[in-house]
Amino acid sequence: MAYKIREYRTDDLGGVMSSWEHANELAHSFLPKEFVDKVRHDIPNLYLPNAETWVADCNGRVVGFIALIGNEIGAVFVEPKFHSKGIGRALVDKAQELRGELEVEVFELNAIGRKFYSKCGFRLMNEKIHEDTGNKVLRLKLTANKSLNVDREDTAD
């Protein structure tokens, strides 16, 4: 399966919303309908206009996206039938290429997201209660990949 990571265009909105809708249903079934409805409204009207967004394009079809606000991942969602194909990791890799260190918040009850972020190398920073839903969220950090270029012989004591 061939896909490419490219910058979001306004005509990608349908694919972004579809990716979010299907992945959100799978990962966030515990969220109240009112909150999900608010997020559905806010994605095109608030989040996308204020984020740098990249999409995973599979033969002209958007199957996932990542939205960045500074070094924070505001969202990363991939169509469920495209899970475990390296697309989510490629989106995170693109974000890390652009920003270096990354941070993200994930609901503790989102087992899919927690497993994904753990596989990508994110580590727990802290936890808090999400005001709008009362659910616990975990703040995670991915440290930038840096080559040390250390000559091992020079560091031996």
Buried (B, 14 or more C-beta within 10 A) or exposed (E): EEBEBEEBEEEBBEBBBBBBBBBBEBBBEEBEEEBBEEBBEEBEEEBBEEBBBBBBBBEEBBBBBBBBEEBBBBBBBBBBEBBEBBBBBBBBBBBBEEBEEBBBBBBBBBEBBBEBBEEBBBEEEEEEEBEEBEBEBBBBBBEEEEEEEEEEEEEEE
